[in-house]
Amino acid sequence: MPENKISLVSDTIDRQDIDSLIEWLSQEPLPRLTKGDLTKKLEDNWAKKIGTKYSVYVNSGSSAILLMLAALKYMSEDKPTSYTRLKNNKVVVPNLSWATDVSTPHLLGYDVTLVDCNLDNLSVDLEELEKVFIEQDPAVFLLVSVLGFVPDMAEIVRLCSKYNVILLEDVCESMGSESNNRMLGQFGLSSCFSLFFGHHLSTIEGGFINTHNEELYNLLVSLRSHGWDRDCTASYQTKWRKEYEVDEFSSLYTFFYPGFNVRSTDLQAYLGLRQIEKLDCYKLTRNHNYKLYKKFITNNKLNLEEKNQDFISNFAYPVVVENRRDIVRRLKENNIEVRPLIAGAMHQKPFVKKYLKDQACKTFPNCELLDKQGFYIPNHPFLSEADIKFIADIVNE
């Protein structure tokens, strides 16, 4: 048994990051701590890293989901002309996802439909997805890539294009994963990432939204900060101020949209600039650990196909077994942290049963199997091969 607890996740902010932050905070004159130039530098670096034109830094991955979906509402004020405009109020979300993937569109007034997952890469069941597209003609599909696994992006993009559905990507658990040599997060109209403790990278709290679309970018930065235009591009500032006859002085406190305050800080951006430099190394380690788990673990109902995947930046390793209770007990007895797979099946959560009753009463066989028999075990850059072999042996008992 290891002397120390094998934690499910590990902080990517290390002593060197803290020492560097202290040195930065100690300079004269004192640096700006709230959102400023470092935030913009971080956004530019992250956009380049993912391969999109724009990036917006916010205070969490959940806030990123909020802005992505809220901004679409205002893009739809113009006449529908392309896949960037909402044709209706319907959103499709994988049932194997996170609370705010489901609660956020509901709170924004969207009609939410949940779709079952597959057991190969834990992404959405593509046959069921196309059936929903045909029967309901939704405006938006919020794709959630879980645990670093890569969906069949070519097929998902094809289906969204065929049925005129806006594709949004939640990549909060799959930072660094690639499909066809392209980083996840550049396939949809926009995408979001999390920088929470224990994720691939951390800025204590934080999140990104990435997009190629200039109009969407300007709506995102406006909605991030109360609805004003201070962070918008010059062309959009001119356009909005001309439309509402606002002069430059008054524009400082003119609110063009009903926005939020989900800004982050330059203090966190300072950490973020250092964190981005670690991603390439960390994702290689996570992929290596994933391959070791797959080699060592034989007691698993999941097949974990890789036929459409170029690179898995694995967040945690999923296991599905009939005797979950016994295995989880043994893992805990050996000081190994473990948790349910993702958050279980979303249609069984109390808020869905209360507020999305039409979804709660449906059956989702694969998600229900994962909810009853699934769990996941640690994967982070600081595990040793001995740790992984020790964990695998317990799972195989």
N, C-alpha and C positions, 0 to 999 in steps of 0.2 A: 504494500500500500504506500502511495506517495506520502511524504511527510506533510506537505502542504496541500490545501484544497486545490483541485483542478477546476478552475472557474469556467463557466460557460462562455464568457467573453472577457476581454482584457482591454484596458484603456490604451489608446495609441498615443496619448500625450505623456511623454516621458520626462525624466529629470532635466535633460538638455533643453527641452521645450520650455519648461518652467523657468530655468535659469536664464534663458534667452529672453523670455517675457519680462522677467524682473529687471533685466538690464535695459530693455526697451522702456519700461515704465519709469525707470530712474533717470532718464535723460532730461536735459534742460534745453529749451522749455519743455514742459510736460506734453506728451503726445496727446492727440485727440483720442478719446476713448469711445465715444459714440460713433455712429456710422459716418464715414468720411472717405478719404482717398484710398485707404488700405482696403476698404470694402470693395471699391471699384476695381482695384488691382487684383484682388482675389477673384472677383467675378470674371474678369478678362482671362486670368490664368485657367480657371475652371472651364470656361467655354472652349478654350483652346485644347484642354486636356480631353474633353468629351467629344469635341469635333462639331460644335454648334456655333452659330454666330453670336448668340447672347447667353448670358447667365445672370440670374438674380439671386442674391444671397438673402435668406430670411432666417427667422429664429427657430425653425424646426422643420422637419420633413412634413409634419401634419399641416403646418402653415403653408408649405409649398403646395400641397394638395388643395387647400382652401383657395389659394390665389389662382391656380390653374383652372379650377372649375368656375370660380367667380368671374374671371376675365372673359370666359366664353360667353357669359350672359350679355356682356356689353359689346362684344364683337357681333353678336346677332342682331343688334339694333339696326344695322344696315341691311339692305336687301340680300337674301341668300344668293351668293354667287359662287361659292367654292366650299371645299371641305373645312374651311375655317369658320363657317357660319353654322349656328345651330338650326337644324331643320325642325326640331321639336324638343321636348323636355325630358327625353328618355336617356338614361345612362345604364350601361351594362358593366357590372363589376364581378370579378371572380369571388366565389364564396370562400375560397381559401385565400384570405387577405388579412387586412388589419382593420381595426375599429374605424379609424378615420377615413379609410377608403370607402366605407359604407355610410357612416354617419354624416360626413361632410356633404356629399351630394344631396342626401335627404334634407339636411338643414338648409341648404341653398334652394330647396324647392324642386329638385329633380325627382323624377320617378325612377326608382332603382330596381333593376332586375339582377339577381344573382345567378351565376353559372357555375356548374360543377367543375372540378379539376380533373386532370388525368393523373395516372400513377407512374408515368414515365419520367416527367421532369417537373411535376407538381404545378404546371401551368394550366391554363384553361383547357377544357375539353373542346377541341376544335369543331367536332361535329355538332355538339350542343350549341356552341357559339354561333355557327352559321344558321342553325335552326332559329335561334333567337333573332338574329339579324333579319331573316326572312319574315318571321311572324310579327315582329314588333317594330321593325324599321327604326332602330334607335339612332339618336344623334351622336352619341359618344360611347366609346369603349375605353374604360380605364384598366389597362393591362397591368397586373401586379406580377413582377418577376421575383419569386420567393427564394430565399436561401442561396442566392447566387446562380440558380439554374436558369438556363437560357431557353425561352420559348421558341417555337418555330416561327421566327420573325418574318421570314419570307411569306409564309402562308397567312399569317395574321395581317400583314400589310396588304396582301392581295385581297383578303376578305373585306377589310375596311375600305379599300379602294372600290371594290366591286359593288358594295352596298352603301357607299357614300357615308361612312361612319368616321367621325373624328377619332383618331388614336391618340390617347395620352398614356404615358408610361410612368409607373411607380417603380423606381429602381432603388428604393431605400435599402433593400437587403442584397442588392446585386451589383454594387459599385465595382467597376473594373471588369465585369463579365463582357464577353464579346460574341457576336454572331456574324459569321462571314467576314471576320476581320474588322468589324465595326463595333465600337463600344455601345452597349445598351444605353439608351438615353438620347439617341439621335435619330430614331426611327419615326417617332410620332410628331404631332404638332408641338407638343411640349413634354417634358419629363421632369421628375422630381427625385431628389436624393436626400438622405438623412445624414447628419453629422453628430448624432447623439452618442453618448458614451457606449462603447462596446461595438459600434458599427465599424465599417472598414476604416474610416477616418473619423476624427472627432474634433469639434471646436467647443466642447463642453455641451452646448446645445447648438443647433443650427440646421440649415437645409439649403438646397439649391433648386432652382427651376431653370431648365435649359430650353432654348427654342431657336429656330432659324427665323421666325416670323417677326418682322419689325413692329407691326401693329400690336401683336400680342405682347411683345416685350414692353412697349410703352404703357400698355394697360397694366401689366404686372407691376412695374416700378411705381406707377401711380397708386394702384390699390394697396401696395405695400405700405405707403406712407400717407394715409388719410385721404387720398384722392387728389393730391396736388401734383404739379408737373415738374418739380425741381430736378428729378433724376431722368426726365424724359430726353429724348434726342431733340436737337435744335429744331428739326423740321416739324416734329409733333408739338413742341411748345408753340411755335408760330401758328400752326394750324388751329390748335385749341383756343389760343388767346384771340386770334382773329375771329373765330366763330362766335365767341362770347364777349367780344369787345373788351378784353382785359388788358390793361397796360402792364409794363414790366414790374413796376412797384407793387401794384395790387396783386400780381400773380403769385407772390410769395405765400399768400394766405387765401388763394382761390382754390376751391375743391371741385374738380371737374367730375369726379365720380365718388359714389359713396364707399369710401375705402376703409381700411383697417390700419392698425399699427402693429406690424409683424416684422419690424426691422431687427437686425442683429447689430453688433457693435464692431468697431475697429479693433478692440481688444481681442475679440474672437477671430476677427479676420487675420490678425497677426499670427495667431496659432494656425489658422487655416492655410496660410501661405507655406508654413513649414510642413504641415500635414500632407499637402499635395505631393511634395517631394518623396513621400514614403509609399505612395500608392503602388507603384510598379513592383517594388520589393514585396510589399505585404500581399498583394494579390497572387504573386508567384508562390509564396509560402502557403497561403490558403488553398491554392490549387494542388500543391504537393501534398498537404495534409489530407485533402479530399481523396486523392488517389490512394493514399495509404489506408484510409478507412475502407474504401471500396475493395481494396485487396485483402484486408484482414477480416472484415465482417462478413460472415456467411449467414447469419441469422437475421434476415431482413426480407420482408415481402415486396419491398420496392425494387424495381428493376433498374431505375435510374439510367434511362437511355441517353446517349450523347450524339445521336446521328445528326442533329441539326445544330450542334454546339461547337463553337471554335474554342472557347475558353470559359471555364467555370471559376469565378472568384467566390468560392464557397463561403457562405456566412456561418453555417452550422450544418452538421451532418444528420440527415433524417433517418429514422429507423421505425419500422412498423412490424410489430410482433403481437401474437395473441396473448402472451403472458406479460404484458407491459408492466403490470403492477409489481410482479416479482423482480423483473430486471431493473426497473426504476429504484426499487428498494435496495437492491444490491449495489447499484451505482452510488446511491446516497450513503450507504454504509461504508463505502470505500472513498468517501470524501470527494465525489465527482458531482458537479452541478449538472442538472438536467431539467428540461421543461417540456410542456406540451408542444406539439408540432405547430409552429406559428402561434396562432391563438385559438386553434380549433376551428370548427365550422361556424362561420359567422351567423348562419340562419338560426342557430341554437342559442344565440346570446339574448339576454333579457330585453335589450333595447330594440332588437329586431322583432322579437315576438310581440312587443308592445306597439311599436310604431310602423313596422313593415310586415304586417300580419300576412299579407298575400305571399311574401317570400318565406316566412317562417313555416308555413304549412306545406311547403314543397319538400320533395325528397332529393337528396344529393348523395348518392351511394358512396362515391369515392371520398368526398369530404367527411362523411359520417364514419367511414372506416378509419380515416386518419385521426379523427377526433377521439375515437374509442381506443385505438391501438397504436397511435403514433406518438413519438417524442423526438427531441433532437439533443445531440451531444456536442460537446465543445469543439469549436474550430476557431483558432485565432493564431496570430503570428508567433506566439511565444510557447506553443506546445512543442514538446520533443517527440521523436518517433517512439520512444519508450512510453510516454504518456498515452499516445494513440494506441499502441499495441496493448497496453494495460486495460484501457477502456474497451477495446474491441473484444478482448478475451472475456470480459464480464458479460458483454452483450451476447456472446456466442454460447455462454454456459447453458 
